[in-house]
Amino acid sequence: MEKLDCDSTSDYANLLFYEGCYQSRFGISEVKANEYLAQGYRLHLDLIQRHPYYMYYRDAIIGLGIVCNTYLDIHKYGKAFIWTERLAELIRGYEKVPDVRPDYVEKQWSRYYINSAIALEGLGRKDEAAKAYQLFQKTSFSRTAEGNILSSNYLGLAGRWQESADNFSNLNTLMEEQNVGYSLENIQKMLLKKYEVNRQAGRMDSARAVGMEIIEHLDSAITQSRRANAIEQEAVHQKEQEIAAERERNMRGRQVSRMVLVAIIFVIMLIYIIVRHRVGARLSKAHNDLKTAYDQLEETTTAKERMESELRIARDIQMSMVPSVFPEIEGLDMYASMTPAKEVGGDLYGYEILDNQLYFCIGDVSGKGVPASLFMAQATRLFHTLASQGMTPDEICNIMNKELSGEDNEMGMFVTMFICMYDLKQGRLEYCNAGHNPPIIGNAEGQYTFLDVKEANAPIGLWPDLEYVGEKMDLPSDGMMLLYTDGLNEAENCQQEQYGEDRIMLAFHFTTS
């Protein structure tokens, strides 16, 4: 699933749950079990946060139910109780989704109550366990065959064998109502459990009656199981025969293909010998002419390759100046990417973290190619230096403008930039726009708009005495921001139609929803 890029799905999260349960159930490694279970739980929570819909809650509830049952089966009641409480949190969240199914909610609460009762009883918290069991008894699920089995698990653990035996008195009626057959699995899970609780309760007549019922249906259940295994084996055998026949056909096809290929090669070689003999004289003359042209081409190619190699090195150096690894901070999801139009270009971005302040910027240098990349390098270096000193965005713009403009800027180059300083604790955003495209801001409710920048300012590098003005705003914890350069909105298709800001807004809305 990882090779198929399916490691961010609910199925992958539940696969991690299964692996963790196996590790714990069979005593392989409790450390790995905890790692798998924690990873699966985090993935489910992330999926639910990004997609709060019925199907994602359902998959997560199923997975947590598997973990709870595993720990109950192996009598690790402390861990079972922890996962049961996590299951309750998911059920509460599911109750709030628009497409909630009340019948599914009722069934999952029933499972929660009985699992809690069993875990609490195993931990010696008998009064709490009894209260949880009472809540379970009020649900319709408690009157099903599966509910009877779960009730028996609690009552047996609590030593309440008489109640457990009473609970199983109508098991056969429930099995008939729900059309549950006498398979080996059902005999093991239901009838053997019924036999055990009657024996523990001292109801030997009932226990013997259940034993006779088991004996009566055991032979047919074994026959049915063998028939199912035989059908399965026959299907496997038939599939193997089909695979073998397909291999045989492929082998014959390859043999025919080889014979045809050998014949074609023979004909080609014959034609080649004849043609080569006829054109040998003409090739001799052409060879001399080509040698002269080749010498000239070699000189040109060497110079071109040298230039391309130098440009590749310049590109690698430039790309190393923008970050490819981003901070892993709780509550922060940050990513950036850049693809120059030529070997090197003038776009830039970067970030610095100083205590609780996150500095980040984006910029676009005028022009293309090597001059723009050199100017970009200066701007990038200045941003990191000034941000690491704790300056505000407008102060950074002022100093960068003085350094990059004036007499040293003979080519009149400039850079548009959007520089921000975000307080990770207070959610306060300070920013200064130096002639750059305004970013898109949004929230978890799906509301998106272009940031209303009141102080656009001028690009950096034009006038050394210009004073830049910054602005402030509150960015909530669920806020989102997209910064980009005009290389995105001015990109053109084959019909020379620009991508435009409307498409950027639509794509941002689709990606984050």
C-alpha positions in Angstrom: 0.0 0.0 0.0 2.9 2.3 0.6 4.3 1.6 -2.9 0.9 2.5 -4.3 0.7 5.7 -2.3 -2.2 4.3 -0.3 -0.6 5.0 3.1 -2.9 7.9 3.9 -6.2 6.1 3.8 -8.6 4.6 6.4 -7.8 1.1 5.1 -4.1 1.7 5.8 -4.9 3.0 9.2 -6.9 -0.1 10.1 -4.1 -2.3 8.6 -1.8 -0.7 11.2 -4.4 -1.5 13.9 -4.4 -5.2 12.8 -0.6 -5.3 12.8 -0.5 -3.8 16.3 -3.1 -6.2 17.6 -1.1 -9.2 16.2 2.1 -8.0 17.8 0.3 -7.7 21.2 -2.0 -10.8 21.0 0.9 -13.2 20.2 3.4 -11.5 22.5 5.8 -10.6 19.7 6.7 -7.0 20.6 4.7 -4.6 22.9 6.8 -1.7 21.8 6.0 -2.3 18.1 2.3 -2.9 19.0 2.2 0.5 20.6 3.9 2.2 17.7 1.5 0.7 15.1 -1.6 1.5 17.1 -0.5 5.1 17.8 0.3 5.6 14.1 -3.0 4.2 13.0 -4.9 6.3 15.6 -3.1 9.5 14.5 -3.9 8.8 10.8 -7.6 8.2 11.6 -7.8 11.5 13.5 -6.1 13.4 10.7 -8.5 11.9 8.1 -11.5 12.8 10.2 -10.2 16.4 10.8 -9.8 16.9 7.0 -12.9 14.9 6.0 -15.5 15.0 8.8 -17.9 12.6 7.0 -19.8 9.4 8.0 -17.5 6.9 6.1 -14.3 8.2 7.8 -15.9 8.0 11.3 -17.2 4.6 10.5 -13.8 3.2 9.4 -12.2 4.7 12.5 -14.9 3.3 14.8 -14.5 -0.2 13.3 -10.7 0.0 13.8 -10.9 1.0 17.4 -13.5 -1.7 18.1 -10.9 -4.3 16.9 -8.3 -2.9 19.2 -10.7 -2.9 22.2 -11.8 -6.5 21.6 -8.2 -7.6 21.2 -7.1 -6.2 24.6 -10.3 -7.6 26.2 -9.6 -11.1 24.7 -6.0 -11.1 26.1 -7.2 -9.6 29.5 -5.2 -6.4 29.2 -8.1 -4.4 30.8 -6.2 -1.2 31.4 -5.3 -0.7 27.7 -8.8 -2.0 26.8 -10.4 0.8 28.9 -8.1 3.5 27.3 -9.1 2.4 23.8 -12.8 2.1 24.8 -12.8 5.8 26.0 -11.2 6.8 22.7 -14.0 4.9 20.9 -16.5 7.0 22.9 -14.9 10.2 21.6 -15.2 9.1 18.0 -18.9 8.2 18.6 -19.6 11.6 20.0 -17.9 13.2 17.0 -19.9 11.0 14.6 -23.2 12.1 16.2 -22.5 15.6 14.9 -21.9 14.8 11.2 -24.7 15.7 8.7 -25.2 12.2 7.4 -25.4 10.5 10.9 -27.3 7.2 11.1 -29.1 6.9 14.5 -29.3 3.1 14.3 -25.5 2.9 13.9 -24.9 5.3 16.7 -27.2 3.3 19.1 -25.3 0.1 18.2 -21.9 1.6 18.8 -22.9 3.1 22.2 -24.1 -0.4 23.1 -20.7 -1.9 22.2 -19.1 0.9 24.2 -21.2 0.2 27.4 -20.5 -3.5 27.4 -16.8 -3.1 26.6 -16.5 -0.6 29.4 -18.3 -2.9 31.8 -15.9 -5.8 31.0 -12.8 -3.6 31.2 -13.9 -2.0 34.5 -14.8 -5.3 36.0 -11.3 -6.7 35.0 -9.7 -3.6 36.7 -11.7 -4.3 39.9 -14.0 -1.2 39.6 -17.1 -3.3 40.1 -19.6 -0.5 40.8 -18.7 1.4 37.7 -18.8 -1.8 35.7 -22.3 -2.6 37.0 -23.5 0.9 36.0 -22.1 0.5 32.5 -23.8 -2.9 32.2 -27.1 -1.4 33.2 -26.8 1.2 30.4 -26.0 -1.7 28.0 -29.1 -3.6 29.0 -31.3 -0.6 28.1 -30.2 -0.9 24.4 -31.9 -3.0 21.8 -28.5 -4.5 20.8 -28.3 -6.2 24.2 -31.2 -8.4 23.1 -29.5 -9.8 20.0 -27.5 -13.0 19.8 -24.2 -11.0 19.7 -25.4 -8.9 22.6 -26.0 -12.0 24.6 -22.5 -13.2 24.0 -21.0 -9.9 25.1 -23.3 -9.9 28.2 -22.0 -13.3 29.1 -18.4 -12.1 28.9 -19.1 -9.5 31.6 -21.4 -11.6 33.8 -18.9 -14.5 33.8 -16.0 -12.1 34.7 -18.2 -10.7 37.5 -19.0 -14.3 38.7 -22.7 -13.7 38.1 -23.3 -17.1 36.5 -27.0 -17.4 37.2 -27.7 -14.1 35.4 -25.4 -15.2 32.6 -27.3 -18.5 32.3 -30.7 -16.6 32.3 -29.2 -14.3 29.6 -28.6 -17.4 27.3 -32.0 -18.9 27.9 -33.5 -17.3 24.7 -30.3 -17.7 22.6 -31.9 -20.4 20.3 -34.9 -18.1 19.6 -32.6 -15.2 18.8 -30.6 -17.4 16.5 -33.7 -18.5 14.6 -35.0 -14.9 14.4 -31.7 -13.6 12.9 -31.2 -16.7 10.7 -27.9 -17.7 12.4 -26.9 -21.2 11.4 -25.0 -23.9 13.3 -21.6 -23.3 11.8 -18.4 -24.3 13.6 -17.8 -20.7 14.4 -21.3 -20.1 15.9 -21.1 -23.4 17.9 -17.8 -22.1 19.4 -18.9 -18.6 20.0 -22.5 -19.2 21.1 -23.4 -22.8 22.1 -20.1 -23.6 23.9 -20.4 -20.3 25.8 -24.0 -21.3 26.7 -22.8 -24.7 27.9 -20.1 -23.1 30.1 -22.3 -20.6 31.8 -25.0 -23.2 32.6 -22.3 -25.5 34.0 -20.8 -22.7 36.1 -24.3 -21.8 37.3 -24.8 -25.4 38.4 -27.6 -26.0 36.0 -26.4 -29.3 34.9 -29.6 -30.4 33.1 -29.4 -27.3 30.9 -25.7 -27.8 30.4 -26.3 -31.5 29.3 -29.1 -30.3 27.0 -26.8 -27.8 25.4 -24.2 -30.5 25.1 -26.6 -32.7 23.3 -27.5 -29.8 21.0 -23.8 -29.3 20.2 -23.3 -33.0 19.5 -26.5 -33.0 17.3 -25.2 -30.2 15.0 -21.5 -30.8 15.3 -21.3 -33.4 12.6 -23.3 -31.4 10.1 -21.2 -28.3 11.0 -17.9 -30.2 10.4 -19.4 -31.6 7.1 -20.4 -28.1 6.1 -16.9 -26.7 7.0 -15.2 -29.5 5.0 -17.5 -28.8 2.0 -16.6 -25.1 2.1 -12.9 -26.0 2.3 -13.3 -28.4 -0.6 -15.1 -25.8 -2.7 -12.3 -23.3 -1.8 -9.6 -25.9 -2.7 -11.4 -26.7 -6.0 -11.6 -23.0 -6.8 -7.8 -22.6 -6.0 -7.0 -25.7 -8.1 -9.1 -24.4 -11.0 -7.4 -21.0 -10.8 -4.0 -22.8 -10.8 -5.0 -24.7 -13.9 -6.1 -21.5 -15.6 -2.7 -19.9 -14.7 -0.8 -22.9 -16.0 -2.8 -22.9 -19.3 -2.1 -19.2 -19.7 1.6 -19.7 -19.1 1.5 -22.4 -21.8 -0.2 -20.1 -24.3 2.3 -17.4 -23.5 5.2 -19.7 -23.9 4.0 -20.9 -27.3 3.4 -17.3 -28.3 6.9 -16.3 -27.3 8.3 -19.2 -29.3 6.4 -18.1 -32.4 7.6 -14.5 -31.8 11.2 -15.6 -31.5 11.0 -17.5 -34.8 9.4 -14.5 -36.5 12.0 -12.2 -35.0 14.9 -14.4 -36.3 13.4 -14.4 -39.8 13.0 -10.6 -39.8 16.6 -10.2 -38.5 17.9 -12.5 -41.3 16.0 -10.5 -44.0 17.2 -7.2 -42.6 20.8 -8.4 -42.5 20.6 -9.6 -46.1 19.2 -6.2 -47.2 21.8 -4.4 -45.2 24.7 -6.3 -46.8 23.4 -5.6 -50.3 22.7 -1.9 -49.6 26.1 -1.5 -47.8 27.9 -2.9 -50.8 26.1 -0.4 -53.2 26.6 2.7 -51.1 30.1 2.0 -49.9 31.6 4.4 -52.4 29.2 7.2 -51.7 29.8 6.8 -47.9 33.5 7.2 -48.4 33.1 10.7 -49.9 30.4 11.6 -47.3 32.7 10.5 -44.6 35.3 13.1 -45.4 32.6 15.8 -45.6 31.1 14.7 -42.3 34.5 14.7 -40.6 35.0 18.3 -41.3 31.5 19.2 -40.1 31.9 17.0 -37.0 35.1 18.8 -36.0 33.2 22.1 -36.1 30.2 20.6 -34.3 32.4 19.2 -31.6 33.8 22.6 -30.8 30.3 24.1 -30.6 29.0 21.2 -28.5 31.8 21.3 -26.0 31.2 25.0 -25.4 27.5 24.4 -25.1 27.9 21.5 -22.7 30.3 23.6 -20.6 27.7 26.4 -20.4 24.9 23.9 -19.6 27.0 22.3 -16.9 27.7 25.7 -15.3 23.9 26.6 -15.5 23.0 23.3 -13.8 25.5 24.0 -11.0 24.0 27.5 -10.7 20.5 26.0 -10.5 21.6 23.5 -7.8 23.2 26.3 -5.8 20.1 28.4 -6.2 17.7 25.6 -5.2 19.9 24.9 -2.1 19.1 28.4 -1.0 15.4 27.8 -0.6 14.3 25.2 2.1 13.1 21.7 1.2 12.5 20.6 4.8 9.8 22.3 6.8 9.2 22.6 10.6 7.2 19.9 12.4 5.3 22.1 15.0 2.0 21.1 16.5 -0.8 23.1 14.9 1.4 24.2 11.9 1.3 22.7 8.5 3.7 24.4 6.1 5.0 23.6 2.7 6.6 25.4 -0.3 7.9 24.5 -3.8 9.6 26.4 -6.7 10.2 25.4 -10.3 12.2 28.0 -12.3 11.0 28.8 -15.9 14.7 28.6 -17.1 17.7 26.9 -15.6 17.9 29.7 -13.0 15.4 32.3 -12.1 14.5 35.0 -9.6 11.7 33.5 -7.5 12.5 32.9 -3.8 10.9 31.9 -0.5 12.2 31.1 3.0 11.5 30.9 6.7 13.1 31.4 10.1 11.9 30.4 13.5 12.9 32.6 16.4 11.4 31.5 19.8 7.6 31.6 19.2 7.9 33.8 16.1 7.7 32.2 12.6 9.1 34.4 9.9 8.3 33.5 6.3 8.5 35.3 2.9 8.0 34.9 -0.8 9.5 37.0 -3.6 9.8 37.6 -7.3 12.9 39.3 -8.8 12.4 41.3 -12.0 13.7 39.6 -15.2 14.9 36.0 -15.7 18.1 34.0 -15.9 21.5 34.6 -14.2 21.0 38.3 -13.3 17.7 37.5 -11.5 19.2 34.5 -9.7 22.1 36.7 -8.4 19.7 39.3 -7.2 17.6 36.6 -5.6 20.6 35.3 -3.7 21.2 38.7 -2.2 17.6 39.1 -1.2 17.4 35.6 0.3 20.6 36.2 2.4 19.3 39.6 3.7 15.9 38.1 4.7 17.5 35.3 6.8 20.0 37.7 8.4 17.4 40.3 9.4 14.7 37.8 10.5 17.2 36.1 12.8 17.7 39.4 14.5 14.0 39.6 15.5 13.1 42.6 13.3 9.5 43.3 12.2 8.5 42.8 8.5 8.5 46.5 7.7 11.9 47.0 9.3 13.2 44.1 7.2 11.8 45.7 4.1 13.4 49.0 4.9 16.9 47.6 5.4 16.7 45.3 2.4 15.6 48.2 0.2 18.5 50.4 1.3 21.0 47.5 0.7 19.6 46.5 -2.7 18.9 50.0 -4.3 21.1 52.9 -5.1 24.2 53.3 -7.2 25.2 49.6 -6.8 22.1 48.5 -8.6 23.2 49.6 -12.0 20.8 47.4 -13.9 17.8 48.8 -12.0 16.7 45.4 -10.7 14.0 45.0 -8.0 12.1 42.3 -6.2 8.5 42.1 -5.0 8.2 40.5 -1.6 5.5 39.5 0.9 7.2 39.2 4.4 5.3 37.9 7.5 6.0 37.3 11.2 3.5 34.9 12.8 3.2 34.5 16.6 2.7 30.7 17.0 1.1 31.1 20.5 -1.1 34.2 20.1 -2.1 33.8 16.4 -1.0 37.3 15.6 0.2 38.0 12.1 2.4 41.0 11.1 3.2 41.5 7.5 4.6 43.9 4.9 3.7 43.7 1.2 6.4 45.1 -1.1 4.5 45.2 -4.3 3.7 41.5 -4.3 0.5 39.6 -5.2 -1.8 39.5 -2.1 -2.1 36.0 -0.6 -5.3 34.0 -0.2 -6.5 33.4 3.3 -9.2 31.0 4.5 -10.5 28.9 7.4 -11.8 25.4 8.1 -15.4 26.5 7.3 -14.4 26.9 3.6 -14.4 30.7 3.5 -11.6 32.0 1.2 -10.7 35.5 0.0 -7.7 37.5 -1.1 -6.1 39.4 1.7 -7.1 43.0 1.7 -3.7 44.7 1.7 -4.1 48.4 2.5 -0.4 49.2 2.2 0.9 47.7 -1.1 4.2 49.7 -0.9 6.7 49.6 -3.8 9.0 46.7 -4.8 12.3 46.5 -3.0 15.3 48.0 -4.8 13.8 51.0 -6.6 14.2 53.9 -4.2 16.6 53.8 -1.3 14.8 56.4 0.8 11.3 54.7 0.7 9.7 53.9 4.1 7.8 50.7 4.1 4.6 50.3 6.2 3.5 47.1 7.8 0.1 45.7 8.8 -1.3 43.3 11.4 -4.2 40.9 11.7 -5.3 37.9 13.7 -5.0 34.5 12.0 -7.0 31.8 13.9 -5.6 28.4 14.7 -7.6 26.9 11.8 -6.5 29.6 9.4 -4.9 28.9 6.0 -2.8 31.1 3.8 -1.5 30.6 0.2 1.4 32.8 -1.0 2.4 32.6 -4.7 4.3 34.6 -7.4 2.9 35.9 -10.7 4.4 32.8 -12.4 1.3 31.0 -11.3 -1.5 33.3 -12.2 0.2 34.4 -15.5 0.9 30.9 -16.7 -0.6 30.2 -20.1 -2.0 27.2 -21.9 -1.7 26.3 -25.6 -4.4 28.9 -26.4 -2.4 31.6 -24.6 -5.1 31.8 -21.8 -3.7 32.8 -18.5 -4.4 30.6 -15.4 -5.7 33.6 -13.5 -6.6 34.4 -9.9 -10.1 32.8 -10.1 -8.6 29.4 -10.9 -6.0 29.8 -8.1 -8.9 30.5 -5.7 -10.9 27.5 -6.9 -7.9 25.2 -6.8 -7.0 26.3 -3.2 -10.6 25.8 -2.1 -10.7 22.3 -3.6 -7.3 21.3 -2.2 -8.1 22.4 1.4 -11.7 21.2 1.5 
